[in-house]
Each structure stands twice: as structure tokens, then as C-alpha cells.
Amino acid sequence: MESESMLIWGMVFGSLGLGFFIYGKKQKKIVPFVTGLALFVFPYFISDITMLLIVGAILVVLPYFVRV
């Protein structure tokens, strides 16, 4: 049950990461670009579903609060 959750949430965060990555690349903005890359990679390193959701949520809202 937990591995299915990890897979689904990993796909959700990866999809959001793709959106941030493309936006950051086209607009030449570093924060969304790096956030997109981080959203691609971080699910590979976290094995706890709670931590996955917390870190993912923080990364998703990060570009809204950090404007460079």
C-alpha cells in the first residue's frame, strides 16, 4: 500500500516539477527552474510518505515566496 502511494505522489510531484522546469527555462527564472529540478529528483531519496509530502509541499510553494 505504501509503495503505491509513493509512486503516485512521486508522479504528481514530478509532473509539477516538469511544469516549474519548463516555466523557469522559458522565462529565464532561476527559482522555478531549480525547484522543478528538485521536484524531479527528491522522491528518489525519500522513503517515508509523510516526509515525501512535507518536502514536496514545501518545494511546490517555494517559488511563490522566493522571488529573485
ABEGO torsion letter per residue (X at the ends): XAAAAAAAAAAAAAAAAAAAAAAAAAAGBAAAAAAAAAAAAAAAABABAAAAAAAAAAAAAAAAABBX
